[in-house]
Amino acid sequence: MSVETITKVIVPARCEESSSELADPHDLTDLATVHDELSLPITDTSNDAFLSRAITQASKVIANYCNRVFALEGVQDQIYLQQDPYPWQVPGGVNPLQLSRWPAADSGVVTFTGNTHSSIVIDGIASTAGICPGMLVFAADGSLPTGARVESVAPKSLILTQPASTTAADVSFTTGVQVVQTLSVGQTQTLIYGQDFTIDAKRGWLIRLDAFTGISVRWESVPVTVQYQAGYHKVPADLVDACLRLVTARFSARGRDPMLVEKTQPNLGVQRFWVGSMPGPAGSLPPEIASLVDQYRVPVIG
């Protein structure tokens, strides 16, 4: 069964959602950590421009090697499942659906009813328990623009990052993720979390549920549009380690001739360096760093 996915970022990564110390939201570590790793006093800023550039470049190398984005972003996946040709049509589908990004944000999915206002507020909510700033919010009537998120939470109201297109009462909302199936041209249905589908957040799996029995079933061969948040609030320690190893290696080799094989200083000793890359690497990362990030790598088949 062939599955094609078109991915679009609807809420780009932001530094304040990962770490206020990061210069770039896609960086895997920050300048203070690199200073500590190199035993450089935090007051010594003479190398900061180089180190900041090296952090961003090393983070990009690791992300490219793993074929994925680690920062928390709001994403839309348009998923097209292969359909068998008529008249040999048979029930198709897959189980589960693999999202293009993972882990899905672990803030959960909350459904509630409230009233929209042009002042970028949803009020009249019975309870805001489980709703956190930064979560995507979806309106069943489509009155919230794509990428609308929670800016702040009050006991019975939410302030959003974008205003609703209409003022309405008793609108059904969902936070975290929205799954919509296209049944035919102009006809869609929005699936209900916990009734029609559930999520394996760690793997980025959408699992279709039978609405009557609650058991796992195959996804129907119709287009599915999923809007959700995925990525790491806090960069895993092994990814930080990998980035630090690349940056410290860059710092140690800074300014020297990469073609230097031997340097002799009378009464002081001899220095020899590898010419080109270290022995063993077959790609952009040395083996010990590749082994740290291999578990995050998305295989490419083609």
Buried (B, 14 or more C-beta within 10 A) or exposed (E): EEBEBEBEEBBEBEBEBBBEEBBBBBBBBBBEBBBEBBEBEEEEEEBBEBBBEBBBBBBBBBBEBBEBBBBBBBBBBBBBBEBEEEEEEEEBBBEBBBBBBBBBBEBBBBBBBBBBBEEBBBBBBEEBEBBBBBBBBBBBEBBBBBBBBBBEBEEEBBBBBBBBBBEBEEBBBBBBBBBBBBEEEEEBEBBBBEEBBBBBBEEBBBBBBEEEEEEEEBBBBBBBBBBBBBBBBEBBEEBBBBBBBBBBBBBEEEEEEEEEEEEEEEEEEEEEEEEEEEEEBEEEBBEEBBEBBEEBEEEEEE
